[in-house]
Amino acid sequence: MNQIWAKISELAEANNGFFRTAQVEKIGISRPMLRKYTDAGKLEQVRKGLYVITESIPDEFALLQEQCRAAIFSYGTALYLWGLSDRTPHLYDITVPRGQNITILKRDNPNLRSHYLPRDLYEIGITQTHSPQGAEVSLYDRERCICDLIRDKEQMDMQLYTQAIKGYFRTKPNRRKLLKYGKLFGIEDKIRTYMEVL
């Protein structure tokens, strides 16, 4: 029994604090054994087939994307991960393709703010970085984040907006990529104005 628990703990640790039923079965542990640990309060089923160790602190960023692989961190969350915002997100901003059903994800994660886009625009600028706990997560690159801010300026918190724009132009901005994205989103003129000012 202790050997089985050691295997489960090891698996969770190697997988950002969580694991799927299939991964446990792969190392020779049965579903009834998972149920046993869940009933004993040692494991918590986050979603069908997805578990965390009750006393552990799983990587929230990685866990969210494990629940929905189409969810890309965007807006304030992506800005935080890039160091363009000093605000720890209390709401996770994600963008998904229009038509993607995330009803269960939203039900299980009340601290979620979702944005929907047509697939061609959704796919622009997807890249990877590491969460504060070290997991690899998908998010939009810095240039895409700046475009999203400028496109949705009216809905943005002005302090966050100003900090991110100034922070981006203070570091090494990729002007060519920014203009290319600007053209795709129909905000090229606005971006040129920011470039001149900053």
C-alpha positions, 0 to 999 in steps of 0.5 A, spaced: 500 500 500 505 504 501 509 503 495 503 504 491 502 511 494 509 512 493 508 511 486 502 515 485 506 521 489 512 520 484 507 521 478 504 527 481 510 530 483 513 529 476 506 532 472 506 539 476 502 536 482 496 532 478 495 526 473 490 522 469 487 515 470 491 513 464 497 515 467 496 511 473 494 505 469 500 505 465 504 504 472 500 498 474 495 501 479 488 500 478 482 504 478 479 501 484 485 503 488 484 510 486 477 510 488 480 507 495 485 513 496 479 518 493 474 515 499 480 516 504 481 523 502 488 522 500 486 524 493 481 529 490 478 528 483 478 535 480 475 532 473 473 526 470 479 522 470 484 528 473 486 527 480 491 531 485 493 529 491 489 533 497 495 536 501 499 538 495 499 545 491 498 543 484 500 548 479 494 552 477 496 554 471 498 547 468 492 544 471 487 549 468 490 547 461 490 540 462 483 541 463 482 544 457 488 544 452 485 549 447 485 554 453 491 559 451 493 564 457 491 571 454 490 579 457 492 580 464 494 573 465 499 572 459 502 579 461 503 577 468 507 571 466 511 575 461 513 580 467 509 586 463 504 586 469 506 586 477 499 583 478 498 576 480 492 574 477 486 573 481 482 571 475 485 567 469 484 570 462 484 565 457 482 565 450 479 559 446 476 558 439 469 560 438 465 554 438 469 551 443 465 548 449 468 550 456 461 550 460 464 544 465 471 548 465 467 554 467 463 551 472 469 548 475 473 554 475 469 560 477 475 564 477 476 564 469 475 570 464 474 567 457 475 570 451 472 567 444 475 568 437 475 565 430 480 560 429 484 564 424 485 570 430 485 565 436 492 561 433 496 568 432 502 568 437 501 562 441 507 560 444 510 557 451 513 559 457 514 557 464 509 558 470 511 561 477 511 553 479 515 551 473 510 548 468 510 549 461 504 553 459 501 556 453 500 563 452 500 569 447 507 572 445 508 579 448 506 582 441 500 579 441 498 581 448 500 588 446 495 587 440 489 585 444 490 590 449 490 596 444 484 592 440 480 592 447 483 598 450 475 600 452 475 594 457 482 594 460 484 597 466 488 603 465 493 602 470 495 595 467 494 597 460 499 603 461 504 599 465 504 593 460 505 598 454 510 602 457 514 595 459 513 592 452 517 598 449 522 599 454 524 592 453 526 590 446 520 590 442 519 586 436 516 592 431 516 588 425 512 582 428 508 587 432 506 591 425 504 584 422 499 582 428 497 589 427 495 588 420 492 582 421 487 585 427 486 591 423 490 596 428 496 597 424 495 605 424 494 605 432 500 601 433 504 606 429 502 611 433 504 608 439 511 606 436 512 614 434 510 616 441 514 611 445 
